[in-house]
Amino acid sequence: MIRTEFPEALYLLILIPVFFVIHYIYIRRKKQRLKRFVDNELINTIVPELSYGKLWTKFILLNLAFMFLVIAISNPQIGTSIEKSERKGTDLMICLDISNSMLAEDIKPNRISRAKQSLNSLIDQLSNDRIGIVIFAGSAYVQLPITNDYSAAKTFIDIIDPSMISNQGTAIGEALEIANESFGEKNNNKSRSIILISDGEDNEEEAVNIAKKIAKDGVIINTIGLGLAEGALIPINKKGASKIEYKKDANGSYVMTKLNEDILKDIATSGNGVYIKANNASIGLDNILARINKMDKNEYQAIAYKDYENRFYIFAFIALLFLVIEFFVFEKKNKYINRKFFFGKE
């Protein structure tokens, strides 16, 4: 397991592109100043030692040294010993709809962004619980296997985007099956719950039948409906577009996406859970979490790294190595050193 003690230091790496822009402007202006006094054909004769390539080489070496120095400052650490502990908590799988209809803005800022914000807030309230995520549109897959690593969970949530699944649709039944399988062996697990977050645009009865089947395994299925009954247009993100465009059907009419509460209510009822309609104030995860916390807890073994060793000196040494190399690269052409060791004949 690798981590950094001071991850905020890595933000300094953002300066590297800025350095490149500044250096490019510096080289360009240097060339312009030289051209004012000397014709292009005479530059090699008058200034034979001039080498813009070496200026760029030295600059790149300095940036490499800077990059490794920043990494060293963040102090990378490696876990050296593992600690096992017994914990009690719930197993929770999130099924999140990422179809294009979830980009509708009837729930601000849009349906999927609001769901992600609420999931991050949910994680902050978990304690000794395990969480996993299944994303779905026209198909479904596990985006985050069930874990008690909340930092990893938040990272996975932040990168969720409708573009992650190209085929459109709302495969609710498939998502529920995959979520149920992700719990692993049933054993004596008493607290297993699925939270389905969707606009419900799926009219297949198969999803309800699957929910009934899963409920027989003792899994509670709660559902949250995102969207408004009156519906909203579906934004289309097009590169270079100056204004927002909306999805149209084959006849050129705008497509409205409406919340389908009926199927979400049926799934919740079949899964012995509750259905909650989200609004702009809350999407209802707090209410569902309160119900889950009343369930009996599972016992499981958590594994975590206990001791970490610093590895900053490795990156500091690499940074020093690049600085030494940069020191021996001369800005001007040198027929004895640079030609022999660095660049060959010029």
N, C-alpha and C positions, 0 to 999 in steps of 0.2 A: 504494500500500500504506500503510495507516494502522496505527499501533501506539501504545501508551502506554509511556513510560519507567518509570513507577512505577504499575503496575496495581493494586497492593495498596491504594493511596490511595482507590480507588473504593469500597472497603468502607464508607467514611464515609457514603455515600449511604443506608445502612441507617438512619441516624439520622433521616432526614426523616419517615418515618411516626411515629417516637417523638415528634418535635417537634409533629406534628399532634395526637396524643393529648393531650400536655401542654397545648397551646394550647386545645383543646376543653374540657378540664377547667377551665382558667383562666377562660374566657369564661362557662362554666356557673356557676361559683361566684360570679363577679362579678354575674351576673344575680340569683342567689339572695340575695346580700347586699343588693342594691338593693331587691328585693321585700320584704325584712323591714321596711324603713322607709317605703316609698312604694307606694301602690296602683298597679296596672298602668295605670289610666286617667290617673293624674296624672304618670307618668314623663315623657311628652313635654312636659308643661307645665313641670315643675320642672327637668328636665334636657334642654332642647331640642337641645343640641349633641351629645348622646350618639349614637354610630353604631357598632353592632357590625359592620356591613358593612365599614366602613373599617378596623376592627381586623383583620378577616380579610384584607382586601386588603393591608395592610401586612405581615401575617404571610406571605402567599403570596409577595409580592415578596422578602422576606428569604430564604425557602426557595429561590426561584429563584436568587438571588444565591449562596447557599450551594452549590447544586448545580453551578453553573458554576465556582465557585471550586475545588471538589473536582476537577472535570475538569481545570482548569488545573494543579492540584498534580500530577495524574497525568502531566502533560506529553505531550499527544498529539503524535505525530510523523508526518510524511509522507515516504515514500521518494522520493528525487529522482533517483537513478541506479541503473541495473540492471547487475548483474554476472553474466556467463555463465561457467560452468565445466564442464569435462568430468569426469564421475564414472563409477565402475564399481560396480555393485551388482545385486541381484536384484529382480525384479518379483514382488510378492506380493499376491494377492487373497484376502481373507477372506470366506467365505460363512457368515454367522451366522444360525442358526435363531432367530426371535423369536416362534414360535407360543406360545399360552398354556400348552402343556405344558412350556415352558422355565421356567415359574414354580415347578415342583415343587421341593421342598426336600430331595430325597434327596442332592443335592450342595449343601453349605452355602455361603453363606446360601440360595441357590437356583441353579438351573442357569444362567440367563442372567446373573445378577450375577457368578457365579464366572467365566464366560466373559469378561465385560467387564474384570474385574480382571486376568485373565491376558493379555488383549490389550494392556492398558496396560503391563504388565510386558514383553511382547514388544517393544513399540515402543522401550522404553528400551534394548533390546539391538541395535537396528538401527543400521547405519552405512552411509550412502550408498545404502541400499536404498529402493525405492519401495513404498508400500502402498496398497491400496484396499479398500473394504468393500461387500459386497452383503448386504442383509438380506432374509429371506424368511419367509413363513408360507404362506398360500394362494396368494400371488403373490410376485414378487421384484422388487427394483429396486436400482440403485446408490445407496448412501447416501453414500459418499465416493469420488469418482473417484481413480484412482491418482495418488499424490503423494509427494514427499519432505518435505513439511511435517508433521513429527511432532506439533507442537503442535495443528495443525488436526485431525489424526487422533484425538488424545486427546479433543478437544472433541466430535467426532462420536460417538466411542464412548460418552462419558458420557451422551449424551442418548438413546441407543438404549433403546426400550421396546416391549413387545408391542403397545401401543395404536397404534403407527405403521402397522400393517397390520391392517385390520379383518377381512378375509376369512380364515378359519382354514383350516389345512391345512399340508402340508409340501412345498412345490414345490421339491424338491432339484434336479431336472433343469433347471428354468428358471433357478434360481440359478447353476448351473454354466455354462450357456450364456452368461448375462449377464456372469459373471466372466471368461470366456474372451474375449468381445468387448471387455471393458474394457481388455485389454492393448494394444489398438490394432493397428496393422499389425505383421505378424509380423517382417518384415525378417530380421535375423540374430540376433534375441534368443535367447540360449542358456539363460538362467535365468528361467523363468517357472513359478510354482507357485501352486496353489490349496489353501487349507486350509479344509475343510468342517467346521464345528462344529455338531452337531445331536444330538438324541436318536434320530434315524433313523426316526421314525414315518411312513414312506412305503414302501409295498409295491409301488410301480410299478417295473417292470423298465426303463422308459424312462430312468430316472436312470443306470442302469448302462450302457446303450447310449450315452448322451450322454457319459459319462466315457470310454468307449473312443474315441469320435470326437475328443474334446478331446486325449486322449493322443497321437493321431496327429500333432497339431500341435506336439508336443514339450513339452506342459505336464504337469507332475507334479501329481497330485491326492493330497493326504494328508487323512485324515479323523480326527476326534476324536469319540468317543461320550460324551455327557453323560447321566448317569442310571445307575440301578441296575437290574439284571435283575428284581428283585422288584417294582419299580415304586413309585409314590407318588401321592398325591392331587394334584389341580390346584387351587390356591387361586383364589378369585374375589374380586377387589377391588370391594366395593360401598361407595359413599359413605354415611357415617353408620352403617355396620354396627359393632356393639360387639364382635363376635367374627369370626374367620375362617370363611368359608364355602367349601365345595368344590364343584366341578363335578359335576352329576348328569346321567344320560342320560334319555331319554324315559320310562323306567320308574321313575325316581326313585332309581336305584342310583348309588352313587358311581363316578366314572370314574377308572380307574387308568392312569397313563402309564408305560410300560415302555421301557427302552432296547432298540432294535432293532439289535443289532450286525451281523446278517447283511448287511443292505443296505449299511451303512457299510464293512464289510470288502470286499464285492464292488466297491464304487466305488473304494476304495483300490487293490485289485488291478488293476482295469481301467485306473486312472490311473497305474499304475507307481509308486504311493506306498505309504505304510504306514498302518495303522489303529492308533490308540492309544485305550485305554479310560481315561477320566478317573476320578479318585477324589477324595476330600476332601483329599488331600495335594497333588496336582498334576493338571492336565488334560493335560499332555504337550506343551505348545507348545515347551518347551526342547529336547526330543528332536527335534522336527520342524525347528526352527530350525537345529540342529546339522547335520542332513542337507542343508538348503537352502544353508548356508554353504559346503558342499563343492562345490556346483555352479559351473560357469563363470559369470563375471560379465558383465553387459551393460554396454555403454558408452552413456551418454546425456548430454544437455546439461541442466544444472541452471541455473535462473534465480532470482536472489535480489536483493533491494534492498540496495545497498551503503551509500549515504549517506542519512541522515534529517535533516530540518530540524524544529526545535521550533515548535510552534504553540500553546503555552500562553497566549501573550499575547492571542490572539483570545478565548478563554474568560474570561480575567481581565478583559478590557475589557467583555464582556457582563455579568459579575458586578458590575462597578463601575456600569454603566448601570442595573441593577436597584436598586442601593443608592441611587443619585441619585434615581430615581423614587420609591422608598420614603420618602426624606427629605422630598419635597415633598407627600406624601399625609399630611394631618393626621388625628389620631385623632378629633377633633371636627368637626362640621359647620361649614363656613365659607362664607358666602353669596357671597363674592367670588372665592375661589380654587378651592376644591373643586367648587363648583357649575359654574363656568365651564369648567374645564379637565379635570376628572376624572369627575364623576358626574352633571352636569346638575342638575336640580331634584330636591329630596328632599321 
